[in-house]
Amino acid sequence: MPITIHQDDTIIASTFVVEEHIFINCKLKNCRLYYSGGPFEWQNTSFENCQWGFRGPAKDTIQVLVTLGLLKPGQVPPQNIAGASSKVN
């Protein structure tokens, strides 16, 4: 699967599969992000008013957390993640 690198961008109202993009020094606003549980890379990136969707193993993990009582049914991650920085190899 090809990876698209976004660097020093402000991205508004776009849709992404998280595993297919690298975000470096970016700001995402009003975007939809889908995560399936694979490797990803964010560096110094913020997410403002973004909606998250979980598929595959990521969705299964959310369901386990709800079953164990670690997440409430319908609870979602914070919508505004300022300065998120993560690098996964």
PDB file as gemmi writes it, atoms N, CA and C in Angstrom:
CRYST1    1.000    1.000    1.000  90.00  90.00  90.00 P 1                      
ATOM      1  N   MET A   1       0.845  -1.173   0.000  1.00  0.00           N  
ATOM      2  CA  MET A   1       0.000   0.000   0.000  1.00  0.00           C  
ATOM      3  C   MET A   1       0.893   1.240   0.000  1.00  0.00           C  
ATOM      4  N   PRO A   2       0.652   2.169  -0.888  1.00  0.00           N  
ATOM      5  CA  PRO A   2       1.472   3.389  -0.954  1.00  0.00           C  
ATOM      6  C   PRO A   2       1.211   4.297   0.255  1.00  0.00           C  
ATOM      7  N   ILE A   3       2.251   4.961   0.690  1.00  0.00           N  
ATOM      8  CA  ILE A   3       2.167   5.881   1.823  1.00  0.00           C  
ATOM      9  C   ILE A   3       2.320   7.302   1.290  1.00  0.00           C  
ATOM     10  N   THR A   4       1.425   8.186   1.719  1.00  0.00           N  
ATOM     11  CA  THR A   4       1.509   9.602   1.360  1.00  0.00           C  
ATOM     12  C   THR A   4       2.057  10.370   2.552  1.00  0.00           C  
ATOM     13  N   ILE A   5       3.053  11.200   2.333  1.00  0.00           N  
ATOM     14  CA  ILE A   5       3.650  12.006   3.399  1.00  0.00           C  
ATOM     15  C   ILE A   5       3.112  13.426   3.295  1.00  0.00           C  
ATOM     16  N   HIS A   6       2.598  13.923   4.419  1.00  0.00           N  
ATOM     17  CA  HIS A   6       2.122  15.300   4.521  1.00  0.00           C  
ATOM     18  C   HIS A   6       3.047  16.012   5.505  1.00  0.00           C  
ATOM     19  N   GLN A   7       3.634  17.110   5.093  1.00  0.00           N  
ATOM     20  CA  GLN A   7       4.548  17.836   5.973  1.00  0.00           C  
ATOM     21  C   GLN A   7       4.231  19.316   5.929  1.00  0.00           C  
ATOM     22  N   ASP A   8       4.128  19.924   7.132  1.00  0.00           N  
ATOM     23  CA  ASP A   8       3.875  21.361   7.276  1.00  0.00           C  
ATOM     24  C   ASP A   8       2.588  21.782   6.562  1.00  0.00           C  
ATOM     25  N   ASP A   9       1.551  20.960   6.640  1.00  0.00           N  
ATOM     26  CA  ASP A   9       0.282  21.237   5.964  1.00  0.00           C  
ATOM     27  C   ASP A   9      -0.829  21.507   6.967  1.00  0.00           C  
ATOM     28  N   THR A  10      -1.784  22.319   6.578  1.00  0.00           N  
ATOM     29  CA  THR A  10      -3.068  22.417   7.255  1.00  0.00           C  
ATOM     30  C   THR A  10      -4.075  21.775   6.321  1.00  0.00           C  
ATOM     31  N   ILE A  11      -4.727  20.736   6.816  1.00  0.00           N  
ATOM     32  CA  ILE A  11      -5.633  19.956   5.982  1.00  0.00           C  
ATOM     33  C   ILE A  11      -7.031  20.075   6.575  1.00  0.00           C  
ATOM     34  N   ILE A  12      -7.991  20.469   5.737  1.00  0.00           N  
ATOM     35  CA  ILE A  12      -9.347  20.715   6.207  1.00  0.00           C  
ATOM     36  C   ILE A  12     -10.334  19.821   5.459  1.00  0.00           C  
ATOM     37  N   ALA A  13     -11.237  19.209   6.233  1.00  0.00           N  
ATOM     38  CA  ALA A  13     -12.371  18.441   5.688  1.00  0.00           C  
ATOM     39  C   ALA A  13     -11.947  17.373   4.684  1.00  0.00           C  
ATOM     40  N   SER A  14     -10.958  16.571   5.060  1.00  0.00           N  
ATOM     41  CA  SER A  14     -10.516  15.465   4.207  1.00  0.00           C  
ATOM     42  C   SER A  14     -10.725  14.150   4.954  1.00  0.00           C  
ATOM     43  N   THR A  15     -10.665  13.054   4.218  1.00  0.00           N  
ATOM     44  CA  THR A  15     -10.829  11.719   4.795  1.00  0.00           C  
ATOM     45  C   THR A  15      -9.551  10.926   4.558  1.00  0.00           C  
ATOM     46  N   PHE A  16      -9.096  10.226   5.610  1.00  0.00           N  
ATOM     47  CA  PHE A  16      -7.847   9.477   5.528  1.00  0.00           C  
ATOM     48  C   PHE A  16      -7.989   8.100   6.165  1.00  0.00           C  
ATOM     49  N   VAL A  17      -7.281   7.129   5.609  1.00  0.00           N  
ATOM     50  CA  VAL A  17      -7.008   5.861   6.281  1.00  0.00           C  
ATOM     51  C   VAL A  17      -5.658   6.080   6.947  1.00  0.00           C  
ATOM     52  N   VAL A  18      -5.624   6.050   8.265  1.00  0.00           N  
ATOM     53  CA  VAL A  18      -4.442   6.459   9.032  1.00  0.00           C  
ATOM     54  C   VAL A  18      -3.177   5.725   8.596  1.00  0.00           C  
ATOM     55  N   GLU A  19      -3.280   4.422   8.344  1.00  0.00           N  
ATOM     56  CA  GLU A  19      -2.093   3.640   7.989  1.00  0.00           C  
ATOM     57  C   GLU A  19      -1.507   4.009   6.632  1.00  0.00           C  
ATOM     58  N   GLU A  20      -2.224   4.762   5.827  1.00  0.00           N  
ATOM     59  CA  GLU A  20      -1.743   5.119   4.484  1.00  0.00           C  
ATOM     60  C   GLU A  20      -1.117   6.512   4.417  1.00  0.00           C  
ATOM     61  N   HIS A  21      -0.972   7.187   5.566  1.00  0.00           N  
ATOM     62  CA  HIS A  21      -0.473   8.566   5.569  1.00  0.00           C  
ATOM     63  C   HIS A  21       0.488   8.790   6.725  1.00  0.00           C  
ATOM     64  N   ILE A  22       1.485   9.614   6.488  1.00  0.00           N  
ATOM     65  CA  ILE A  22       2.391  10.091   7.525  1.00  0.00           C  
ATOM     66  C   ILE A  22       2.161  11.594   7.634  1.00  0.00           C  
ATOM     67  N   PHE A  23       1.960  12.066   8.862  1.00  0.00           N  
ATOM     68  CA  PHE A  23       1.728  13.493   9.105  1.00  0.00           C  
ATOM     69  C   PHE A  23       2.874  14.043   9.943  1.00  0.00           C  
ATOM     70  N   ILE A  24       3.561  15.054   9.423  1.00  0.00           N  
ATOM     71  CA  ILE A  24       4.685  15.691  10.115  1.00  0.00           C  
ATOM     72  C   ILE A  24       4.408  17.193  10.159  1.00  0.00           C  
ATOM     73  N   ASN A  25       4.339  17.748  11.368  1.00  0.00           N  
ATOM     74  CA  ASN A  25       4.076  19.179  11.560  1.00  0.00           C  
ATOM     75  C   ASN A  25       2.808  19.625  10.831  1.00  0.00           C  
ATOM     76  N   CYS A  26       1.730  18.875  11.013  1.00  0.00           N  
ATOM     77  CA  CYS A  26       0.481  19.175  10.317  1.00  0.00           C  
ATOM     78  C   CYS A  26      -0.623  19.543  11.302  1.00  0.00           C  
ATOM     79  N   LYS A  27      -1.649  20.159  10.764  1.00  0.00           N  
ATOM     80  CA  LYS A  27      -2.859  20.454  11.516  1.00  0.00           C  
ATOM     81  C   LYS A  27      -4.027  19.944  10.688  1.00  0.00           C  
ATOM     82  N   LEU A  28      -4.806  19.024  11.253  1.00  0.00           N  
ATOM     83  CA  LEU A  28      -5.972  18.479  10.572  1.00  0.00           C  
ATOM     84  C   LEU A  28      -7.217  19.038  11.246  1.00  0.00           C  
ATOM     85  N   LYS A  29      -8.110  19.616  10.451  1.00  0.00           N  
ATOM     86  CA  LYS A  29      -9.335  20.213  10.978  1.00  0.00           C  
ATOM     87  C   LYS A  29     -10.536  19.609  10.255  1.00  0.00           C  
ATOM     88  N   ASN A  30     -11.541  19.217  11.042  1.00  0.00           N  
ATOM     89  CA  ASN A  30     -12.791  18.695  10.488  1.00  0.00           C  
ATOM     90  C   ASN A  30     -12.564  17.530   9.529  1.00  0.00           C  
ATOM     91  N   CYS A  31     -11.619  16.676   9.846  1.00  0.00           N  
ATOM     92  CA  CYS A  31     -11.314  15.532   8.997  1.00  0.00           C  
ATOM     93  C   CYS A  31     -11.942  14.259   9.558  1.00  0.00           C  
ATOM     94  N   ARG A  32     -12.061  13.256   8.710  1.00  0.00           N  
ATOM     95  CA  ARG A  32     -12.499  11.930   9.120  1.00  0.00           C  
ATOM     96  C   ARG A  32     -11.286  11.011   8.989  1.00  0.00           C  
ATOM     97  N   LEU A  33     -10.989  10.287  10.078  1.00  0.00           N  
ATOM     98  CA  LEU A  33      -9.840   9.396  10.085  1.00  0.00           C  
ATOM     99  C   LEU A  33     -10.307   7.988  10.436  1.00  0.00           C  
ATOM    100  N   TYR A  34      -9.839   7.020   9.658  1.00  0.00           N  
ATOM    101  CA  TYR A  34     -10.186   5.622   9.883  1.00  0.00           C  
ATOM    102  C   TYR A  34      -8.920   4.855  10.225  1.00  0.00           C  
ATOM    103  N   TYR A  35      -8.978   4.108  11.324  1.00  0.00           N  
ATOM    104  CA  TYR A  35      -7.820   3.355  11.796  1.00  0.00           C  
ATOM    105  C   TYR A  35      -8.189   1.883  11.931  1.00  0.00           C  
ATOM    106  N   SER A  36      -7.327   1.009  11.382  1.00  0.00           N  
ATOM    107  CA  SER A  36      -7.589  -0.424  11.385  1.00  0.00           C  
ATOM    108  C   SER A  36      -6.652  -1.211  12.298  1.00  0.00           C  
ATOM    109  N   GLY A  37      -5.720  -0.536  12.971  1.00  0.00           N  
ATOM    110  CA  GLY A  37      -4.840  -1.229  13.906  1.00  0.00           C  
ATOM    111  C   GLY A  37      -3.422  -1.426  13.415  1.00  0.00           C  
ATOM    112  N   GLY A  38      -3.084  -0.911  12.247  1.00  0.00           N  
ATOM    113  CA  GLY A  38      -1.736  -1.079  11.699  1.00  0.00           C  
ATOM    114  C   GLY A  38      -0.786   0.024  12.136  1.00  0.00           C  
ATOM    115  N   PRO A  39       0.474  -0.040  11.684  1.00  0.00           N  
ATOM    116  CA  PRO A  39       1.451   0.989  12.037  1.00  0.00           C  
ATOM    117  C   PRO A  39       1.087   2.346  11.432  1.00  0.00           C  
ATOM    118  N   PHE A  40       1.452   3.390  12.144  1.00  0.00           N  
ATOM    119  CA  PHE A  40       1.180   4.756  11.704  1.00  0.00           C  
ATOM    120  C   PHE A  40       2.307   5.658  12.170  1.00  0.00           C  
ATOM    121  N   GLU A  41       2.350   6.872  11.631  1.00  0.00           N  
ATOM    122  CA  GLU A  41       3.356   7.838  12.084  1.00  0.00           C  
ATOM    123  C   GLU A  41       2.771   9.240  12.063  1.00  0.00           C  
ATOM    124  N   TRP A  42       2.830   9.887  13.228  1.00  0.00           N  
ATOM    125  CA  TRP A  42       2.462  11.305  13.384  1.00  0.00           C  
ATOM    126  C   TRP A  42       3.599  11.961  14.131  1.00  0.00           C  
ATOM    127  N   GLN A  43       4.011  13.120  13.700  1.00  0.00           N  
ATOM    128  CA  GLN A  43       5.007  13.892  14.438  1.00  0.00           C  
ATOM    129  C   GLN A  43       4.527  15.327  14.521  1.00  0.00           C  
ATOM    130  N   ASN A  44       4.395  15.832  15.746  1.00  0.00           N  
ATOM    131  CA  ASN A  44       3.990  17.213  15.987  1.00  0.00           C  
ATOM    132  C   ASN A  44       2.765  17.583  15.143  1.00  0.00           C  
ATOM    133  N   THR A  45       1.726  16.800  15.262  1.00  0.00           N  
ATOM    134  CA  THR A  45       0.509  16.987  14.473  1.00  0.00           C  
ATOM    135  C   THR A  45      -0.678  17.155  15.403  1.00  0.00           C  
ATOM    136  N   SER A  46      -1.580  18.074  15.073  1.00  0.00           N  
ATOM    137  CA  SER A  46      -2.773  18.279  15.893  1.00  0.00           C  
ATOM    138  C   SER A  46      -4.020  17.935  15.088  1.00  0.00           C  
ATOM    139  N   PHE A  47      -5.054  17.502  15.812  1.00  0.00           N  
ATOM    140  CA  PHE A  47      -6.320  17.087  15.224  1.00  0.00           C  
ATOM    141  C   PHE A  47      -7.407  17.914  15.886  1.00  0.00           C  
ATOM    142  N   GLU A  48      -8.120  18.706  15.105  1.00  0.00           N  
ATOM    143  CA  GLU A  48      -9.132  19.604  15.635  1.00  0.00           C  
ATOM    144  C   GLU A  48     -10.493  19.261  15.034  1.00  0.00           C  
ATOM    145  N   ASN A  49     -11.427  18.885  15.902  1.00  0.00           N  
ATOM    146  CA  ASN A  49     -12.785  18.563  15.483  1.00  0.00           C  
ATOM    147  C   ASN A  49     -12.809  17.458  14.421  1.00  0.00           C  
ATOM    148  N   CYS A  50     -11.948  16.461  14.587  1.00  0.00           N  
ATOM    149  CA  CYS A  50     -11.895  15.338  13.657  1.00  0.00           C  
ATOM    150  C   CYS A  50     -12.754  14.187  14.174  1.00  0.00           C  
ATOM    151  N   GLN A  51     -13.292  13.406  13.262  1.00  0.00           N  
ATOM    152  CA  GLN A  51     -14.089  12.236  13.616  1.00  0.00           C  
ATOM    153  C   GLN A  51     -13.264  10.989  13.323  1.00  0.00           C  
ATOM    154  N   TRP A  52     -13.348  10.035  14.254  1.00  0.00           N  
ATOM    155  CA  TRP A  52     -12.567   8.818  14.143  1.00  0.00           C  
ATOM    156  C   TRP A  52     -13.470   7.629  13.895  1.00  0.00           C  
ATOM    157  N   GLY A  53     -13.025   6.731  13.037  1.00  0.00           N  
ATOM    158  CA  GLY A  53     -13.694   5.464  12.817  1.00  0.00           C  
ATOM    159  C   GLY A  53     -12.684   4.345  12.979  1.00  0.00           C  
ATOM    160  N   PHE A  54     -13.137   3.237  13.535  1.00  0.00           N  
ATOM    161  CA  PHE A  54     -12.241   2.106  13.785  1.00  0.00           C  
ATOM    162  C   PHE A  54     -12.751   0.886  13.039  1.00  0.00           C  
ATOM    163  N   ARG A  55     -11.828   0.177  12.384  1.00  0.00           N  
ATOM    164  CA  ARG A  55     -12.172  -0.996  11.589  1.00  0.00           C  
ATOM    165  C   ARG A  55     -11.244  -2.145  11.965  1.00  0.00           C  
ATOM    166  N   GLY A  56     -11.649  -3.341  11.620  1.00  0.00           N  
ATOM    167  CA  GLY A  56     -10.801  -4.515  11.806  1.00  0.00           C  
ATOM    168  C   GLY A  56     -10.315  -4.679  13.234  1.00  0.00           C  
ATOM    169  N   PRO A  57      -9.013  -4.993  13.420  1.00  0.00           N  
ATOM    170  CA  PRO A  57      -8.474  -5.214  14.759  1.00  0.00           C  
ATOM    171  C   PRO A  57      -8.652  -4.013  15.700  1.00  0.00           C  
ATOM    172  N   ALA A  58      -8.603  -2.803  15.180  1.00  0.00           N  
ATOM    173  CA  ALA A  58      -8.793  -1.620  16.034  1.00  0.00           C  
ATOM    174  C   ALA A  58     -10.223  -1.612  16.581  1.00  0.00           C  
ATOM    175  N   LYS A  59     -11.192  -1.934  15.748  1.00  0.00           N  
ATOM    176  CA  LYS A  59     -12.592  -1.992  16.189  1.00  0.00           C  
ATOM    177  C   LYS A  59     -12.765  -3.098  17.229  1.00  0.00           C  
ATOM    178  N   ASP A  60     -12.119  -4.247  16.989  1.00  0.00           N  
ATOM    179  CA  ASP A  60     -12.190  -5.350  17.946  1.00  0.00           C  
ATOM    180  C   ASP A  60     -11.599  -4.944  19.294  1.00  0.00           C  
ATOM    181  N   THR A  61     -10.501  -4.190  19.277  1.00  0.00           N  
ATOM    182  CA  THR A  61      -9.875  -3.724  20.516  1.00  0.00           C  
ATOM    183  C   THR A  61     -10.817  -2.797  21.276  1.00  0.00           C  
ATOM    184  N   ILE A  62     -11.477  -1.892  20.567  1.00  0.00           N  
ATOM    185  CA  ILE A  62     -12.446  -0.990  21.207  1.00  0.00           C  
ATOM    186  C   ILE A  62     -13.551  -1.821  21.868  1.00  0.00           C  
ATOM    187  N   GLN A  63     -14.035  -2.855  21.169  1.00  0.00           N  
ATOM    188  CA  GLN A  63     -15.100  -3.698  21.727  1.00  0.00           C  
ATOM    189  C   GLN A  63     -14.640  -4.431  22.981  1.00  0.00           C  
ATOM    190  N   VAL A  64     -13.391  -4.904  23.011  1.00  0.00           N  
ATOM    191  CA  VAL A  64     -12.855  -5.557  24.206  1.00  0.00           C  
ATOM    192  C   VAL A  64     -12.792  -4.564  25.361  1.00  0.00           C  
ATOM    193  N   LEU A  65     -12.331  -3.341  25.085  1.00  0.00           N  
ATOM    194  CA  LEU A  65     -12.238  -2.326  26.142  1.00  0.00           C  
ATOM    195  C   LEU A  65     -13.615  -1.992  26.710  1.00  0.00           C  
ATOM    196  N   VAL A  66     -14.626  -1.947  25.874  1.00  0.00           N  
ATOM    197  CA  VAL A  66     -15.999  -1.712  26.350  1.00  0.00           C  
ATOM    198  C   VAL A  66     -16.455  -2.889  27.205  1.00  0.00           C  
ATOM    199  N   THR A  67     -16.212  -4.101  26.742  1.00  0.00           N  
ATOM    200  CA  THR A  67     -16.608  -5.298  27.479  1.00  0.00           C  
ATOM    201  C   THR A  67     -15.951  -5.347  28.855  1.00  0.00           C  
ATOM    202  N   LEU A  68     -14.690  -4.938  28.937  1.00  0.00           N  
ATOM    203  CA  LEU A  68     -13.963  -4.929  30.207  1.00  0.00           C  
ATOM    204  C   LEU A  68     -14.304  -3.731  31.089  1.00  0.00           C  
ATOM    205  N   GLY A  69     -15.090  -2.811  30.554  1.00  0.00           N  
ATOM    206  CA  GLY A  69     -15.470  -1.626  31.325  1.00  0.00           C  
ATOM    207  C   GLY A  69     -14.437  -0.521  31.321  1.00  0.00           C  
ATOM    208  N   LEU A  70     -13.430  -0.626  30.463  1.00  0.00           N  
ATOM    209  CA  LEU A  70     -12.392   0.406  30.386  1.00  0.00           C  
ATOM    210  C   LEU A  70     -12.818   1.582  29.518  1.00  0.00           C  
ATOM    211  N   LEU A  71     -13.795   1.356  28.642  1.00  0.00           N  
ATOM    212  CA  LEU A  71     -14.442   2.416  27.865  1.00  0.00           C  
ATOM    213  C   LEU A  71     -15.939   2.247  28.047  1.00  0.00           C  
ATOM    214  N   LYS A  72     -16.644   3.354  28.065  1.00  0.00           N  
ATOM    215  CA  LYS A  72     -18.097   3.298  28.133  1.00  0.00           C  
ATOM    216  C   LYS A  72     -18.656   3.075  26.736  1.00  0.00           C  
ATOM    217  N   PRO A  73     -19.776   2.363  26.612  1.00  0.00           N  
ATOM    218  CA  PRO A  73     -20.375   2.193  25.282  1.00  0.00           C  
ATOM    219  C   PRO A  73     -20.613   3.559  24.624  1.00  0.00           C  
ATOM    220  N   GLY A  74     -20.204   3.686  23.384  1.00  0.00           N  
ATOM    221  CA  GLY A  74     -20.370   4.941  22.656  1.00  0.00           C  
ATOM    222  C   GLY A  74     -19.290   5.960  22.917  1.00  0.00           C  
ATOM    223  N   GLN A  75     -18.408   5.705  23.895  1.00  0.00           N  
ATOM    224  CA  GLN A  75     -17.319   6.642  24.183  1.00  0.00           C  
ATOM    225  C   GLN A  75     -16.321   6.599  23.033  1.00  0.00           C  
ATOM    226  N   VAL A  76     -15.836   7.750  22.652  1.00  0.00           N  
ATOM    227  CA  VAL A  76     -14.852   7.834  21.577  1.00  0.00           C  
ATOM    228  C   VAL A  76     -13.622   8.558  22.087  1.00  0.00           C  
ATOM    229  N   PRO A  77     -12.495   8.430  21.392  1.00  0.00           N  
ATOM    230  CA  PRO A  77     -11.302   9.177  21.793  1.00  0.00           C  
ATOM    231  C   PRO A  77     -11.570  10.677  21.745  1.00  0.00           C  
ATOM    232  N   PRO A  78     -10.756  11.469  22.445  1.00  0.00           N  
ATOM    233  CA  PRO A  78     -10.930  12.923  22.401  1.00  0.00           C  
ATOM    234  C   PRO A  78     -10.913  13.427  20.969  1.00  0.00           C  
ATOM    235  N   GLN A  79     -11.779  14.372  20.659  1.00  0.00           N  
ATOM    236  CA  GLN A  79     -11.867  14.898  19.302  1.00  0.00           C  
ATOM    237  C   GLN A  79     -10.758  15.897  18.999  1.00  0.00           C  
ATOM    238  N   ASN A  80     -10.215  16.543  20.004  1.00  0.00           N  
ATOM    239  CA  ASN A  80      -9.142  17.512  19.791  1.00  0.00           C  
ATOM    240  C   ASN A  80      -7.887  16.985  20.460  1.00  0.00           C  
ATOM    241  N   ILE A  81      -6.957  16.502  19.663  1.00  0.00           N  
ATOM    242  CA  ILE A  81      -5.701  15.980  20.181  1.00  0.00           C  
ATOM    243  C   ILE A  81      -4.615  16.945  19.740  1.00  0.00           C  
ATOM    244  N   ALA A  82      -4.271  17.866  20.618  1.00  0.00           N  
ATOM    245  CA  ALA A  82      -3.292  18.902  20.260  1.00  0.00           C  
ATOM    246  C   ALA A  82      -1.875  18.367  20.409  1.00  0.00           C  
ATOM    247  N   GLY A  83      -1.048  18.654  19.428  1.00  0.00           N  
ATOM    248  CA  GLY A  83       0.358  18.308  19.506  1.00  0.00           C  
ATOM    249  C   GLY A  83       0.617  16.817  19.550  1.00  0.00           C  
ATOM    250  N   ALA A  84      -0.268  16.034  18.981  1.00  0.00           N  
ATOM    251  CA  ALA A  84      -0.084  14.582  19.005  1.00  0.00           C  
ATOM    252  C   ALA A  84       1.217  14.234  18.305  1.00  0.00           C  
ATOM    253  N   SER A  85       1.959  13.378  18.940  1.00  0.00           N  
ATOM    254  CA  SER A  85       3.235  12.973  18.357  1.00  0.00           C  
ATOM    255  C   SER A  85       3.425  11.500  18.625  1.00  0.00           C  
ATOM    256  N   SER A  86       3.521  10.739  17.589  1.00  0.00           N  
ATOM    257  CA  SER A  86       3.729   9.310  17.751  1.00  0.00           C  
ATOM    258  C   SER A  86       4.484   8.793  16.541  1.00  0.00           C  
ATOM    259  N   LYS A  87       5.408   7.917  16.804  1.00  0.00           N  
ATOM    260  CA  LYS A  87       6.152   7.297  15.709  1.00  0.00           C  
ATOM    261  C   LYS A  87       6.151   5.806  15.976  1.00  0.00           C  
ATOM    262  N   VAL A  88       5.630   5.056  15.055  1.00  0.00           N  
ATOM    263  CA  VAL A  88       5.564   3.609  15.179  1.00  0.00           C  
ATOM    264  C   VAL A  88       6.359   3.016  14.039  1.00  0.00           C  
ATOM    265  N   ASN A  89       7.241   2.104  14.355  1.00  0.00           N  
ATOM    266  CA  ASN A  89       8.045   1.457  13.318  1.00  0.00           C  
ATOM    267  C   ASN A  89       7.419   0.156  12.897  1.00  0.00           C  
TER     268      ASN A  89                                                      
END                                                                             
